Amino acid sequence: MNIEDHEEYGADQIQILKGLEAVRKRPGMYIGSTSSRGLHHLVYEIVDNSVDEALAGVCTHIEVNIHRDGSITVRDNGRGIPVGINHQSGKTAVEVVFTILHAGGKFGGGGYKVSGGLHGVGASVVNALSEWLEVQVRRDGKIYQQRYERGKTITRLEVIGNTSPEDHGTTVTFYPDKEIFDDVRFDYDILKIRFREIAFLTRGLKITLTDERPAEKPRQHVFHYEGGIKQFVEYLNRSSNPLYPQVIYCEGEKENVQVEVAMQHNDGYSENVLGFVNNIITPEGGTHVEGFRAALTKTLNDYARTNKLLKDSEPNLTGDDIREGLTAIISVKIIDPQFEGQTKQKLGNSEARGAVNSVVATQLTHFLEQNPNVGKAIVEKSVLAQRARDAARKARDLTRRKSALDGMSLPGKLADCTDKDPKNCEIFIVEGDSAGGSAKTARSRATQAILPLRGKILNVEKARLDRIYANAEIKAMITAFGTGIFDDFDITKLRYDKIIIMTDADVDGAHIATLMLTFLYRFMPELIKQGHVYLAQPPLYKVERNKKVWYAYSDPELEKILGEIGRDQNNKIQRYKGLGEMDDDQLWETTMDPERRILKRVNMDDASASEVDLTFTTLMGDKVEPRREFIEENAKYVQNLDV
């Protein structure tokens, strides 16, 4: 690394747009929330600053340490934040970066070509929301240090030692403010997912994550991928069977947009296409994803026609047909990214569409010419997908016609509620007719609907659309919810505010709940994203003593109850094997009464979209070995399941 080549990054390139205000009063405006998501966002902001150094070609290693006292350190070997006086403010550049909102080297074009994060907001926001923060800069053979508390400067920037000229970079240590956050404990696994993703997207960058909190043995993961996003695709496809051995890779630059695309089909039916801009995921896609899809569809159709893999009488393959079973990463680097929509999760730069389209069309055409077996495999899979999609459309159209004739009839097994305002209504998806019968008797008829399902529903991870539309249990759910699925999905037509999955508290019940969540994730993900999906929590034990009754929802809770009432022969302890063992009153009292029940809301974070997709593929796909590894790794978290 040649630091001398980048001396233009100096103190005066730290530009001030406006002062640091209201961050502590309205933290949600800057980091989204004060929940776990916002807490971990603090770490991402500091790490993103180090990644920007890597993107500039002057950083190769980032170290993140979670300390035993709960603080966290991010250290890089970049250039180090400039320490000179910034003439706009009269303060050192370090103090400007950490105390003034909208100050950074990302606005004027001289400090960074491309950058992620909050574009200069990050460091000051982290400082404002931390109980304390210390920054050390190693630059020009000296070590500088400054301390802040709740965003206010406590010490001057001072030299605390010397170091070699080869040792350079920035170290930030901070402790989140308990006055701001609900919980200030960092989750190692959440950080691990994000840092793995960053390392894949930044080819050659090494990220070391260490957790010093476990007393016996600290945990550590090192992420370093010389293959970049090609290895990312291999990682995401590791629980699937690839359709062809190699990952297709396209790279180029057009209109100042750097484009990287990696893709590979597997033998599954789900599409997993992820778009990134300057290493930040764009959950709603945008122009870069549109450019990729357009190039992929046109190139494959042209290839199929030229090589007589499609007959003249056959229609073109649609994008959905071609993307069945596709895993793809589209990563673009743009100097000034523009985002659309309320949530800023969709790229709007028009030049990105043309750049990605051009790079992919040219290089994919060349690849298919050199690898005809791969082209043939993709087209054959796409043709099968086309036929299945046609069959599914006919089944869907038939359902629509029947609905129109019979006045949009609901499933016969559905016991609907009388209130027609969706905001007041909830539906329980219940395992089995026995539990369904108890639930129908126990429920509040005004606001609670019951839909019993017979046995285990279809595993949609292993099924095409035509089989899904033909499955009676899935059709019943689709009709009851009212939203439609896939391309027809419309959340404004949702008939219930809460969709509650209520299964037995055993292995079979957990499997059925996972099957239902797989269906909802693959075909109605907005229901999960917008917080409409819940898991009921029936009790595991009933404790009775002298005509008094207690319910325990876990083994520790049972132990606590027995510790309070005493352990003797007068205690009657019943272990519930299933919902059907409860009488109507018990089911209402423990699991359905809004005043007393426990519900778990199912959440999905866009930041971990790639990992969520991989988890469903691992759990519900064909490959056994990744599933065994997942179970062994997560068995320590399992409680209260009869194995």
Backbone hydrogen bonds, N-H to C=O, Kabsch-Sander energy under -0.5 kcal/mol:
donor,donor_aa,acceptor,acceptor_aa,energy
3,I,1,M,-0.8
5,D,2,N,-0.9
6,H,3,I,-2.3
7,E,4,E,-1.1
9,Y,6,H,-1.5
10,G,8,E,-1.5
13,Q,10,G,-1.6
14,I,11,A,-1.5
15,Q,13,Q,-1.1
15,Q,104,G,-1.7
17,L,15,Q,-0.5
17,L,101,L,-0.5
17,L,102,H,-1.0
18,K,101,L,-1.2
20,L,99,T,-0.5
21,E,19,G,-0.7
26,R,22,A,-2.6
29,M,26,R,-1.4
30,Y,27,P,-1.6
31,I,27,P,-2.4
32,G,28,G,-1.4
33,S,31,I,-0.8
39,L,35,S,-2.2
40,H,36,S,-2.3
41,H,37,R,-1.4
42,L,38,G,-1.1
42,L,39,L,-0.8
43,V,39,L,-0.7
44,Y,40,H,-2.0
45,E,41,H,-2.2
46,I,42,L,-1.6
47,V,43,V,-2.8
48,D,44,Y,-3.2
49,N,45,E,-1.3
50,S,46,I,-1.3
51,V,47,V,-2.5
52,D,48,D,-2.3
53,E,49,N,-1.1
54,A,50,S,-1.6
55,L,51,V,-2.8
56,A,52,D,-1.5
57,G,54,A,-1.5
58,V,53,E,-2.6
62,I,206,K,-2.7
63,E,75,R,-3.1
64,V,208,T,-3.3
65,N,73,T,-2.4
66,I,210,T,-2.9
67,H,65,N,-0.7
67,H,71,S,-2.6
70,G,67,H,-1.9
72,I,174,F,-2.1
73,T,65,N,-2.5
74,V,172,V,-2.8
75,R,63,E,-2.8
76,D,170,T,-2.3
77,N,61,H,-1.0
86,N,91,K,-3.5
87,H,85,I,-0.6
89,S,86,N,-1.0
90,G,86,N,-2.9
91,K,86,N,-0.5
93,A,84,G,-2.6
96,V,92,T,-2.2
97,V,93,A,-2.4
98,F,94,V,-1.7
99,T,95,E,-1.4
100,I,96,V,-2.0
101,L,99,T,-0.5
103,A,100,I,-0.8
103,A,120,G,-0.9
104,G,15,Q,-1.0
107,F,104,G,-0.6
112,Y,105,G,-0.8
119,H,116,G,-1.1
121,V,118,L,-0.8
125,V,121,V,-1.9
126,V,122,G,-2.5
127,N,123,A,-2.2
128,A,124,S,-2.4
129,L,125,V,-1.7
130,S,127,N,-1.4
131,E,175,Y,-2.7
132,W,175,Y,-1.0
133,L,148,Y,-2.4
134,E,173,T,-3.1
135,V,146,Q,-2.4
136,Q,171,T,-3.1
137,V,144,Y,-2.2
138,R,169,G,-3.1
139,R,137,V,-0.7
139,R,142,K,-2.3
142,K,139,R,-1.8
143,I,161,G,-2.9
144,Y,137,V,-3.0
144,Y,142,K,-0.5
145,Q,158,E,-2.3
146,Q,135,V,-1.9
148,Y,133,L,-2.7
149,E,152,K,-2.4
150,R,130,S,-1.3
151,G,127,N,-0.8
152,K,149,E,-2.0
154,I,147,R,-2.7
155,T,147,R,-1.5
158,E,145,Q,-2.2
158,E,156,R,-0.6
160,I,143,I,-3.0
161,G,143,I,-0.9
163,T,141,G,-2.6
167,D,164,S,-1.6
168,H,166,E,-0.8
169,G,138,R,-2.3
171,T,136,Q,-3.0
172,V,74,V,-2.7
173,T,134,E,-2.8
174,F,72,I,-2.2
175,Y,132,W,-2.2
177,D,129,L,-2.3
180,I,177,D,-1.3
181,F,177,D,-2.2
182,D,34,T,-1.9
186,F,184,V,-0.5
188,Y,186,F,-0.7
191,L,187,D,-1.9
192,K,188,Y,-2.4
193,I,189,D,-2.0
194,R,190,I,-1.6
195,F,191,L,-2.6
196,R,192,K,-2.1
197,E,193,I,-1.8
198,I,194,R,-2.3
199,A,195,F,-2.3
200,F,196,R,-2.1
201,L,197,E,-2.1
202,T,198,I,-1.3
203,R,201,L,-0.6
204,G,225,Y,-1.5
205,L,202,T,-2.2
206,K,60,T,-2.5
207,I,223,F,-2.6
208,T,62,I,-2.6
209,L,207,I,-0.5
209,L,221,H,-2.9
210,T,64,V,-2.8
210,T,208,T,-0.5
211,D,219,R,-2.9
212,E,66,I,-2.9
212,E,210,T,-0.6
219,R,211,D,-1.6
221,H,209,L,-2.3
223,F,207,I,-3.0
224,H,222,V,-0.5
225,Y,205,L,-0.6
226,E,224,H,-0.5
228,G,225,Y,-1.2
230,K,227,G,-1.6
231,Q,228,G,-0.7
232,F,228,G,-1.3
233,V,229,I,-2.2
234,E,230,K,-1.8
235,Y,231,Q,-2.4
236,L,232,F,-2.4
237,N,233,V,-1.8
238,R,235,Y,-1.2
240,S,237,N,-1.8
243,L,265,H,-2.8
244,Y,265,H,-0.6
248,I,263,M,-2.7
250,C,261,V,-3.0
252,G,259,V,-2.2
254,K,257,V,-2.0
257,V,254,K,-1.7
258,Q,256,N,-0.6
258,Q,333,K,-2.1
259,V,252,G,-3.5
260,E,331,S,-2.1
261,V,250,C,-2.7
262,A,329,I,-2.0
263,M,248,I,-2.3
264,Q,327,T,-2.2
266,N,325,G,-3.0
267,D,241,N,-1.9
269,Y,461,E,-0.5
272,N,326,L,-3.3
274,L,272,N,-0.6
274,L,328,A,-2.7
276,F,330,I,-3.0
277,V,280,I,-2.7
278,N,332,V,-2.9
280,I,277,V,-2.1
282,T,275,G,-2.6
284,E,345,Q,-1.8
285,G,282,T,-2.4
287,T,347,L,-1.5
290,E,286,G,-2.4
291,G,287,T,-2.4
292,F,288,H,-1.6
293,R,289,V,-2.7
294,A,290,E,-2.5
295,A,291,G,-2.1
296,L,292,F,-2.7
297,T,293,R,-2.5
298,K,294,A,-2.2
299,T,295,A,-2.5
300,L,296,L,-2.2
301,N,297,T,-2.0
302,D,298,K,-2.7
303,Y,299,T,-2.4
304,A,300,L,-2.7
305,R,301,N,-2.4
306,T,302,D,-2.7
307,N,303,Y,-2.1
308,K,305,R,-1.5
309,L,304,A,-2.6
310,L,304,A,-1.2
314,E,311,K,-1.3
322,I,318,T,-2.1
323,R,319,G,-2.2
324,E,321,D,-1.0
326,L,323,R,-2.1
327,T,264,Q,-2.1
328,A,272,N,-2.3
328,A,326,L,-0.5
329,I,262,A,-2.7
330,I,274,L,-2.8
331,S,260,E,-3.1
331,S,329,I,-0.6
332,V,276,F,-2.4
332,V,330,I,-0.5
333,K,258,Q,-2.0
334,I,332,V,-0.5
340,E,346,K,-3.2
344,K,341,G,-0.8
345,Q,340,E,-0.5
346,K,340,E,-0.8
347,L,285,G,-2.0
348,G,338,Q,-3.6
349,N,338,Q,-0.7
352,A,349,N,-0.8
353,R,349,N,-0.7
353,R,350,S,-0.6
354,G,350,S,-1.3
355,A,351,E,-2.2
356,V,352,A,-2.5
357,N,353,R,-2.4
358,S,354,G,-2.5
359,V,355,A,-2.4
360,V,356,V,-2.7
361,A,357,N,-2.5
362,T,358,S,-2.1
363,Q,359,V,-2.2
364,L,360,V,-2.9
365,T,361,A,-1.6
366,H,362,T,-1.6
367,F,363,Q,-2.2
368,L,364,L,-2.7
369,E,365,T,-1.9
370,Q,366,H,-1.7
371,N,367,F,-1.6
374,V,371,N,-0.9
375,G,371,N,-1.7
376,K,372,P,-2.5
377,A,373,N,-2.1
378,I,374,V,-2.4
379,V,375,G,-2.3
380,E,376,K,-2.6
381,K,377,A,-2.1
382,S,378,I,-2.3
383,V,379,V,-2.4
384,L,380,E,-1.9
385,A,381,K,-2.1
386,Q,382,S,-2.3
387,R,383,V,-2.1
388,A,384,L,-2.3
389,R,385,A,-2.5
390,D,386,Q,-2.2
391,A,387,R,-2.2
392,A,388,A,-2.4
393,R,389,R,-2.5
394,K,390,D,-2.2
395,A,391,A,-2.2
396,R,392,A,-2.7
397,D,393,R,-3.0
398,L,394,K,-2.4
399,T,395,A,-2.0
400,R,396,R,-2.4
401,R,397,D,-2.5
402,K,398,L,-2.5
403,S,399,T,-2.5
404,A,400,R,-2.3
405,L,401,R,-2.0
406,D,402,K,-2.6
407,G,404,A,-0.5
408,M,403,S,-4.4
414,L,411,P,-1.3
415,A,450,I,-2.9
416,D,414,L,-0.9
418,T,445,R,-1.6
419,D,446,A,-2.7
424,N,421,D,-2.1
425,C,421,D,-0.6
425,C,422,P,-1.2
426,E,447,T,-2.3
427,I,498,K,-2.6
428,F,449,A,-2.9
429,I,427,I,-0.6
429,I,500,I,-3.0
430,V,428,F,-0.8
430,V,451,L,-1.9
431,E,502,M,-1.5
432,G,430,V,-0.7
432,G,453,L,-2.8
436,G,432,G,-1.8
437,G,433,D,-2.4
438,S,434,S,-1.9
439,A,435,A,-2.6
440,K,436,G,-2.3
441,T,437,G,-1.7
442,A,438,S,-2.5
443,R,439,A,-2.2
445,R,443,R,-0.8
447,T,444,S,-0.7
448,Q,444,S,-2.4
449,A,426,E,-2.9
449,A,447,T,-0.5
450,I,415,A,-2.3
451,L,428,F,-2.8
453,L,430,V,-3.0
455,G,453,L,-0.7
460,V,458,L,-1.1
462,K,459,N,-1.7
463,A,460,V,-1.3
467,R,464,R,-0.6
468,I,464,R,-1.8
469,Y,465,L,-2.7
470,A,466,D,-1.0
471,N,467,R,-0.7
471,N,468,I,-1.0
475,K,471,N,-2.6
476,A,472,A,-2.1
477,M,473,E,-1.7
478,I,474,I,-2.7
479,T,475,K,-2.6
480,A,476,A,-2.3
481,F,477,M,-2.8
482,G,478,I,-1.9
484,G,478,I,-0.6
486,F,523,F,-1.8
488,D,485,I,-2.1
489,F,486,F,-1.3
490,D,483,T,-1.8
493,K,490,D,-1.8
494,L,491,I,-1.7
495,R,481,F,-2.2
497,D,422,P,-1.5
497,D,425,C,-1.8
498,K,425,C,-1.2
499,I,532,H,-3.4
500,I,427,I,-3.1
500,I,498,K,-0.6
501,I,499,I,-0.6
501,I,534,Y,-2.9
502,M,429,I,-2.9
502,M,500,I,-0.6
503,T,501,I,-0.6
506,D,504,D,-1.4
507,V,642,D,-0.6
510,A,506,D,-2.4
511,H,507,V,-2.2
512,I,508,D,-2.5
513,A,509,G,-2.4
514,T,510,A,-2.1
515,L,511,H,-2.3
516,M,512,I,-2.3
517,L,513,A,-2.4
518,T,514,T,-2.4
519,F,515,L,-2.0
520,L,516,M,-2.5
521,Y,517,L,-2.8
522,R,518,T,-2.4
523,F,519,F,-2.2
524,M,520,L,-2.2
527,L,524,M,-1.7
528,I,524,M,-0.7
528,I,525,P,-0.6
529,K,525,P,-2.6
530,Q,526,E,-2.6
531,G,528,I,-1.7
532,H,527,L,-2.8
533,V,527,L,-0.6
534,Y,499,I,-2.8
535,L,600,K,-2.6
536,A,501,I,-2.5
537,Q,598,I,-1.3
540,L,552,A,-2.3
541,Y,552,A,-2.2
542,K,574,Q,-2.3
543,V,550,W,-3.2
544,E,572,K,-2.5
545,R,548,K,-2.4
548,K,545,R,-2.0
550,W,543,V,-2.8
552,A,541,Y,-2.1
558,L,554,S,-1.9
559,E,555,D,-2.4
560,K,556,P,-2.1
561,I,557,E,-2.2
562,L,558,L,-2.6
563,G,559,E,-2.1
564,E,560,K,-1.5
565,I,561,I,-2.5
566,G,562,L,-1.7
568,D,566,G,-0.7
571,N,568,D,-1.7
572,K,544,E,-2.9
573,I,571,N,-0.6
574,Q,542,K,-2.9
574,Q,572,K,-0.6
575,R,573,I,-0.5
576,Y,540,L,-2.4
576,Y,574,Q,-0.7
577,K,575,R,-0.5
581,E,578,G,-1.4
582,M,579,L,-1.7
587,L,583,D,-2.3
588,W,584,D,-2.3
589,E,585,D,-2.8
590,T,586,Q,-2.4
591,T,587,L,-2.1
592,M,587,L,-1.2
592,M,588,W,-0.7
593,D,588,W,-2.5
596,R,593,D,-1.6
597,R,593,D,-2.9
600,K,535,L,-2.4
601,R,599,L,-0.6
602,V,533,V,-2.7
603,N,601,R,-0.6
606,D,604,M,-0.5
608,S,605,D,-1.6
609,A,606,D,-1.7
612,V,608,S,-2.3
613,D,609,A,-2.3
614,L,610,S,-1.9
615,T,611,E,-2.2
616,F,612,V,-2.0
617,T,613,D,-2.1
618,T,614,L,-2.6
619,L,615,T,-2.7
620,M,616,F,-2.6
621,G,617,T,-1.7
623,K,239,S,-0.8
627,R,623,K,-0.5
628,R,624,V,-2.4
629,E,625,E,-2.4
630,F,626,P,-2.3
631,I,627,R,-2.5
632,E,628,R,-2.7
633,E,629,E,-2.3
634,N,630,F,-2.0
635,A,631,I,-1.2
637,Y,634,N,-1.9
638,V,635,A,-1.5
642,D,640,N,-0.5
643,V,641,L,-0.7
